[in-house]
Amino acid sequence: VTNLGLTAVLTALCLASALPPKIGTTRMGHGENRPSLGRGGRVTFKQARHPTGHHFNGARSVYRTYLKYAVPVPEDLVRAVAHTDALNSAAEEDKRRRGATGSAPAVPIDERFDIAYVTPVTIGTPPQTLMLDFDTGSSDLWVFSSHMPPFQVRGQEIYTPDESSTARLLEGHTWSIMYGDGSASRGNVYVDTFAVGGLTVLNQAVQTAQQVSASFTSATNIDGLVGLGFSTLNTVRPESQLTFFDNAKASLDNPVFTADLKYMAAGTYDFGFIDRAKYTGEITYVPIDPDPGYWIFTSSGYAVGASSNFSATPIIGIADTGTSLVYLPTAVLTAYYRQVQGATNSRSYGGYVFPCDSALPSFTFGVGEERFTIPASYIRYAPVTEGSATCFGGLQSSSELGINIWGDVALKAAFVVFDSRSPPRIGWAKK
Ligand SMILES: CNCc1ccc(Oc2cccnc2)o1
């Protein structure tokens, strides 16, 4: 078929498809695409976004215009269409060869103190959306559910397995967990489809709560937790279950996830890749001891204020996105609060407090040779009660906990890579 003949044929096709549908013979669409028959026989079609996986080819859209107006197509335009198609299919092939990745927001549950961060997930078929607290300090994925007494639910979204066609009860399995702050929950177990940030895990263990403690009921913006600790910590019995990350790991482009938490703003959790745009300089990696099941690493020391008077003393602690504050040895706390006018370790308020208008130094901690500074604003954490002139510190003592915790107050001062290769490691970078 000569170019002109082809042009004539294609032009006829293009024009035919542009003709308005004849009234009365219109095939009624379904659902949202149903055209609305206005009076006087007018029809309205809602446009639908082209399905994903479509690659734009600019050369082809120019080519179609030449055809539409029956203008002979120059050879180099034909070559440009083929060239762009080749690049697009190479990109598709490359995407197929690489593993999966995901990215989801970490949104503070409150406007003022970054008490915790929640991330939207969907569970089941049709998908049920819940906002869950992604917690590197534990390894249970549990949700508020239809199995709870209603008085324990105060505004949280719940997961109703009976409304999910893909939910399967894990017969005879139960779970029960207690967190460092004394909060607790327990219940039974389903497997169902779990999706977050574009990643989907089939047959993920979803632990449905039957009971939660008062502090979870009061945390009205947290619909449950997603444990990102090591699966050895999972509390499901008789057979413990894998975390969503451990289930997803093999199909991820890289066996990593990153936390980019922010001060009074939404940050992100990324899965399977390290986003170069989220940090500056280099990532400093240090080993993780996975045996206890936490992301445990050794900090190389600390300084009160900037890193001028750095004290090189090893501090073994866990990186815990599910804990708001930083908990460190008494010696470190004494050195810090000694520099804060009016600071006391208050029994009545349960920790170090100080006048909110006191000048606060920043706090620097070491990872290997690198130094990370927590700004004073993160340490002036919150008034002890609404409107009080006394503030609660973002640095508190770990002496009662038996473990040091680098919680959100520290994590939001860095870009953190949780690298689950063998042996696992944790990476810290400035941002
Ligand atoms: C504040 N207590 C209820 C609550 C909300 C989220 C969590 O989860 C926690 C608490 C402490 C450590 N790790 C996770 O507990």
The ligand as an SDF file (V2000), in Angstrom:
LIG
                    3D

 15 16  0  0  0  0  0  0  0  0999 V2000
    0.7820    5.8660   72.9090 C   0  0  0  0  0  0  0  0  0  0  0  0
    0.3580    4.5110   73.2480 N   0  0  0  0  0  0  0  0  0  0  0  0
   -0.4930    3.9030   72.1920 C   0  0  0  0  0  0  0  0  0  0  0  0
    0.3580    3.6570   71.0220 C   0  0  0  0  0  0  0  0  0  0  0  0
    0.2200    4.2370   69.7890 C   0  0  0  0  0  0  0  0  0  0  0  0
    1.2310    3.6700   68.9930 C   0  0  0  0  0  0  0  0  0  0  0  0
    1.9230    2.7940   69.8000 C   0  0  0  0  0  0  0  0  0  0  0  0
    2.9120    1.9800   69.4290 O   0  0  0  0  0  0  0  0  0  0  0  0
    4.1250    1.9960   70.0870 C   0  0  0  0  0  0  0  0  0  0  0  0
    4.3000    2.5330   71.3470 C   0  0  0  0  0  0  0  0  0  0  0  0
    5.5880    2.4790   71.9200 C   0  0  0  0  0  0  0  0  0  0  0  0
    6.6140    1.8930   71.1900 C   0  0  0  0  0  0  0  0  0  0  0  0
    6.4190    1.4020   69.9500 N   0  0  0  0  0  0  0  0  0  0  0  0
    5.1850    1.4450   69.3910 C   0  0  0  0  0  0  0  0  0  0  0  0
    1.3920    2.7920   71.0400 O   0  0  0  0  0  0  0  0  0  0  0  0
  1  2  1  0
  2  3  1  0
  3  4  1  0
  4  5  2  0
  4 15  1  0
  5  6  1  0
  6  7  2  0
  7  8  1  0
  7 15  1  0
  8  9  1  0
  9 10  1  0
  9 14  2  0
 10 11  2  0
 11 12  1  0
 12 13  2  0
 13 14  1  0
M  END
$$$$
